[in-house]
Amino acid sequence: MSKPNVYKLHGLNIQSEIPLPASPTNEHPDIIVSAQKLPKSLPDLIDNRKNLQFDGKKILINQPLFGSLLIEKNTAIKHEFYPNLSQAHCITAILGSGIGTLLHLNGNTPLHGLAVSGQQGAVILLADSGTGKSTLATALLLAGQTVFTDDIIALRYDAKGQLNVQPAHKRFKLEPAQLSNMHVNIDKLCTTAPGVNKLGWDIPTQLFAQQAQPLKKCLFISTTRAAGQQASIASISQFESFTRLRQHIYRPRLMNVLKQQETFFQLNTTLQNQCCSYTINLPELTSFESIKEYGVALSEQLGL
């Protein structure tokens, strides 16, 4: 096992023996990630659901693909992965279930989507699976845009009570065809999980956001496509955005387990007051000669 290093993810300093695809830091760690022999169950349970147990301070997750994770509020992510699990798959479990659950446990409701650095601040694009989020992420990278994340979005309050988008990690989950379009050699890349086709690719450092940015725009990606090469972008009311944001919580059942509806309400209220929200119908990729051209066009239309 490698010597523990400390990485900056989602505004947290995370120490891990398993190397993580994130920016290193010399700061004192907030969270320790370590291999441990984990219990099969927790005593004094408050909530016991399929593959998840919560005792008020800790969450024990049993994952059929990876093994077990014990997440302790503000302090630790402990794991007992299957002995034959590859390092790449261990990293996926830590970055997803481990840190995603930790954010919830710490009272920081994470969202599911893509976050990009803009001229005036960060832009988040929230989407369900299959709506073109990964394709858009690929296109924006090819267009030279700086990206915070393509999966978990952590919004954190600064000293003035303003929401900022925090850099996540550099490992994106993309289809082999998408990576081939970027002329990435996929021979040495690994899948993100057992039985999953997507590959984990660490984006170039110069395209990865290094600093938090204030949230300036929130867009919800529609399942329908716009005609031609122009995206259809329309503003929506605060009420509609307030309702739709809940649909894009990362691992939404955790909000119910932890009874954090009030925390989410406060975050949602701040978001509505801080930035405008829109719905966007993306154009078809086939309307463009290349995925890079698609990314350049979308960069201009999104005001990046």
N, C-alpha and C positions, 0 to 999 in steps of 0.2 A: 504494500500500500504506500502511496506517495506521502511525502511530508505534508502536514496540514497547511493549507494556504487560506487566506481570507479574501473573499470576493464581495463586491458591491452589487447587490441585486435588490431592486424594488425599494431602494433607500435603506436597506439593511446590510450590515456587515456580517457575512456568513462564512464561518470557518468549516472547511471540509477536507477530509483525507482524499476523497475522490475529486479529481480536478474538474472544476465547473467552467463552462464556456462563458465567463463573465469577466468584468474588469477587476483586476487585483487591487487591493488596498492595503495600506500599512496601519489602518485604524484598528482599534481593539474590537474583537468580534462581539456582535450582539447574540448571534445564534451559533450553536455548535452542531454540526452534522456528523454523526458517528455511527459505526456498526455496533449493535448491542444484541444480546439475547433478550427477546421481547416476550412479555406474557401473552398468553392466549386470550385473556380477557382482563378487564379492569374491574376492581371492586367498586361498590357504591355508585353504580351507574345512574346518571340522570336521563340518558337517552341511549337506547340500544336498537340499532337498525341493521339491515343487511350489510355486512362487511364494515360496519362503523360503530364504534362505541365512544361515548363521551361521559366523563365523570365530573365535569365542571371546570376542570383545568387542563385536562389532556384529552387527546383524540387518538384512538387506536384504529388504524385502517388495515384491513386484510384484503390485499389485491390479488386476484387469481393470476394475473400476468407477471407480477413482480415479487410478491412476498408481503411483508408487514412493515408498517411505519407507525411510529409513536411520536406525535407532535405535542410538545409542551409549550405552553404560552410564554412568549418572550425569551425563551431560553434555548430550546433544543429541538432537533429533528433526529430521532433515532430510527435505525432501519435494520431489518433482518431480511435481506433479499435471498432468493433462492440461490444455492451454491453455484449453479451453472449460468446464472444471469450475466450477460455481458456488461462491461462497464458502460457502454453507450445506453443500454436499457436502464441501468441503475441511475444514470444521470437524468433520463426522462422522468423517472419516478420522483426523484428529488425535486426537480424543477417544476413538475406539475402538481402531483398530489401532495408532496411534502411542503413546498413553499406556498402553493395555492391555499392549502388548508391552514398553514401558519398565518397567512394574511387575514383570513376569516377569523381565526382564533384571537388575533391581536386587535380585532375590531376594525380592520381595514378591508372593506368589501371589494374584492377584485372583480374586474369586468373581463369579458371575453371578446377580443377583437384585435385590431391593428392600430398602432400608434406611430405617428410620423412627426418629425420636427418640421415646423413651418417657419416662415419669416417673422411672424408676430407671436408665435408660441406653438404649443403642441396641438395636433389634430388627431382625434380618435375616430376610428371607423368600426362600428360594432356590427357583427354579422353572425348569422347561424352557419353551421357547416353546409357546404355546397352552394354558397352564394357568391363565390369568387374571391374570397378574402386572400387565400394563398396566391392565386394568380395575380391579384392586385399588388400584394407584397413583393412578388417577384418582379413585376413590371416597374414598380417604384424604385427598387434597388438598382435595376438596370438603367433607370433614368438618373441615378446618382443621388437619390434622396436618402436622408439620414433617418433611421428607423429605431424606435424604442423597443418594440416587441411585435410579434405576429400572433400572440396567443393570450397571455395574461397581462392585463393592464392594471397597474396599481396607482390609484390616485391618492396622494397624501397631502395633508394640510401643511402649509408653511406657517411661519410665526404670525403672519397677518390673516390667517384663516383662508388663504387662497389655495385652491386645488392645483397641484402640480403633477405632471406625468413623470414617473420615475423610469430610468433605464432598467430593462429586465436582463436578458442574456442574449448572446449572439447566435445561439443555435435555433435555426428555423426548421420547421417541418414542411418539406416540399416533396411533390411527386418527382420521380426520376425524369419524366418528360420536361417538367418545369426547369429542373437543373440543367438538363441538356440544352435547353433554349438559352441558358446563360453561359454555355460552354464550360460548365463545371465538370471536372473528372469525377464520376461517381463510383469508380472502382473501389476506392478505399473508404467510402461512406457506409454507415450502418443504418439499419432501420431504427425507428424511434421506439418500437415496442415489438415483442414477439407476435408474428402473424400480421404485422402492419406493413403496408407498402411504402409509406412515406419515409424519406431519408432525413437524417439530421445533418444539416450543413451550417457551419459557422460562417456567418457573413463577414466580409472584410471589415477590419477595425474602423476604417475611415467612414464606413457607412453606418456604424453603430453609434447611437447617441451616447455621449459621455456624461452629460449633465441633465438634471431635471429641468423641465420647462413648464410654465403656467399653461393650463388648459385654455384654448381659445375657440375651439370648434368641435362639435360632436355631430357625426353623421351616422345614420342607420342605413346599411346597405339593403336594398330591396331584392327580392327574389326574381323580379322581372327585369328585363333588359331594355335599355333605351335604343331607339332607332338611330342609325348612322354612327358618327364618331363623337357625338357630343353627349356627355352624361347629363341626365336630367336631375337637377338639384333643386329641391323646394324646401323652404323653411316650414317648420311645424311649430305648433303651439307648445308652450311650456307644459300644459296638461298632457298632451299626446306624448311628448318626450318623457315626461315623468312616468307615464304608464309603460312605455316601451323599454325604458332603461332596465327595468326589473327582469325583462326577458333575456338580458345579456349579462347576467351575473355569472361569474365563473363558479362552477359547482354550486348551483343555487340551493340545493337541499341543505348545505351547511348553514345558510342564513336561518333556516327554520330550526335546525338542530340547536344552534347557538342563541336563538331568539333575538336576532339582531335587526329586526324590522325598523326599530327607531334609529339605529345607527345608519342604516341604508337611507331612511327618510331624510336624515340630516345631510348626508352626502349628496343625495339627489337634489335637495333644495339648493345647496350651494352650487351645484353644477348648473342648474337652470338659471341662477342669478349671475353666474360668472361668464357663461358663453351661450351662443345661439346654437340651436339644434336644427338638423336638416334630415330629410330622407333623400337618398341618392339611388338612381337607377343607372347602373354601369352600362356602357356600350359593350357590344359583343367584341371579343378579341379578334374575331374573324374580319371585322371591319378595318383592321389595321394590317400593314405589311409585316410588322414584327411586334413582338411583345415589348421591345424597347420603345418603339413608336407609341404603343399603347400607354406605356408608363409616362413618357414625356407629355402626351396629351392630357392624361389624368392629372399630372403634377400641375399643369397650368390651370386646369379647370377647378382643382381643389384649392388653388391659391397658395401652393407650397413654395 
